[in-house]
Amino acid sequence: MIKAPFRIVFIITDLDTGGAEIMLFRLLSYLDRGKFEPTVICLRRDGPIGEKIRSLNIPVRPLGIDPDRPNPLSWFKLLKILRQIHPGMLQTWMYHADLFGGLAGLFIKVPVIWAIHNSTTDPQYTRKRTLFIVRLCVLLSRLVPQKIISCSEKARQIHVELGYASKKFIIIPNGFDLKNFKPDQDDSLRLRLQLKIDPAATLIGMVARYDPQKDHANFIHAARIFHQTSPQPNFILCGEGLTWENIPLSAEIDAAGLHSQFHLLGRRDDMPAVFSMLNLHTLSSAYGEAFPIVLGEAMACGVPCVATDVGDSSFLIGDTGMVVPPKDPQALADAWERLLSLSVEERLTLGERARQRIQQLFSIVQVARRYEDLYEQILEVNA
């Protein structure tokens, strides 16, 4: 008989704003605290997600170490904290935490679950040190974790091909909070007025940090192509680094002749309002996506999406939007044209279907229960 609440330590590489970090916060928000007592350990530094987790009255312990430069003293620091907490299970998130936390779990003899939130290890896009960590995880995957959670089928396939223990994988997709992410025309209008955007203007947007993975150049090139035949739409870019102070980005927009059509919002905390004011949401990533959180959030807000076929984007969108090849701005522009040629009623229906798809398949309530079921299975096996 398992005594509740059961102590679980979640170990993650860092707590900046990213897909895996957001998913951890959402899971903890819906975790049954009568059954489980969570603590979070962050290998690197604290960040915005750390504050959100603390708001749930969950301890967060940032270690301030650099897992890219393995140091035995850093590992012993983690081990000391774990011995103070006396967890019954560890769940680790992302490669560095999988390695560091997995070895610590092996040493203190508690079950370990790994989590994969990445769908590429292509040397062109992945740092050499990270590739070294991945190779170590491949070797340890048969010894350390009892289960490996992948948030996408594409990520599972890639890691099995690398040599990860295939029989240990279980797919649990990212989950979305339909209470917070929902259509809100009042907030949409308020934000448009605040940004001095015509309430009737057509808006095509992308929410994604400024990073080569997200391929903002693809989005801008598609906007240039689209603008030649459809000059009415405005374009929204929102996320870390998406401001006019970003010289390479602003130069690329100016070179496309679209300065007056683009609105750069930077990082914002009112994301449901940002999504709600869009007519279309886009994710133009070139590589590396697993199960993109921004697509599900936009869909939960009733916004049709166009995405590049990276990771499980196609599965997430289903028949509620369009998927195009990566690095193909013409295909992206064509998809925008096709969806915007629909009547207002047809686009609204498409957005409603998008929200229903999230509600039926990917709500955080359902996803959190799947995590809890897995934890209970592991605990029963190890009791």
Secondary structure as GFF3:
##gff-version 3
##sequence-region A 1 383
A	DSSP	beta_strand	6	12	.	.	.	ID=ss1
A	DSSP	alpha_helix	19	30	.	.	.	ID=ss2
A	DSSP	beta_strand	36	42	.	.	.	ID=ss3
A	DSSP	alpha_helix	48	54	.	.	.	ID=ss4
A	DSSP	beta_strand	60	62	.	.	.	ID=ss5
A	DSSP	alpha_helix	72	85	.	.	.	ID=ss6
A	DSSP	beta_strand	89	93	.	.	.	ID=ss7
A	DSSP	alpha_helix	95	108	.	.	.	ID=ss8
A	DSSP	beta_strand	112	116	.	.	.	ID=ss9
A	DSSP	alpha_helix	128	140	.	.	.	ID=ss10
A	DSSP	beta_strand	147	150	.	.	.	ID=ss11
A	DSSP	alpha_helix	153	162	.	.	.	ID=ss12
A	DSSP	three_ten_helix	166	168	.	.	.	ID=ss13
A	DSSP	beta_strand	169	171	.	.	.	ID=ss14
A	DSSP	alpha_helix	185	194	.	.	.	ID=ss15
A	DSSP	beta_strand	203	207	.	.	.	ID=ss16
A	DSSP	three_ten_helix	212	214	.	.	.	ID=ss17
A	DSSP	alpha_helix	216	229	.	.	.	ID=ss18
A	DSSP	beta_strand	234	238	.	.	.	ID=ss19
A	DSSP	alpha_helix	247	255	.	.	.	ID=ss20
A	DSSP	three_ten_helix	259	261	.	.	.	ID=ss21
A	DSSP	beta_strand	262	266	.	.	.	ID=ss22
A	DSSP	alpha_helix	271	276	.	.	.	ID=ss23
A	DSSP	beta_strand	280	283	.	.	.	ID=ss24
A	DSSP	alpha_helix	293	300	.	.	.	ID=ss25
A	DSSP	beta_strand	305	308	.	.	.	ID=ss26
A	DSSP	alpha_helix	313	317	.	.	.	ID=ss27
A	DSSP	beta_strand	322	324	.	.	.	ID=ss28
A	DSSP	alpha_helix	329	340	.	.	.	ID=ss29
A	DSSP	alpha_helix	344	361	.	.	.	ID=ss30
A	DSSP	alpha_helix	364	382	.	.	.	ID=ss31
###
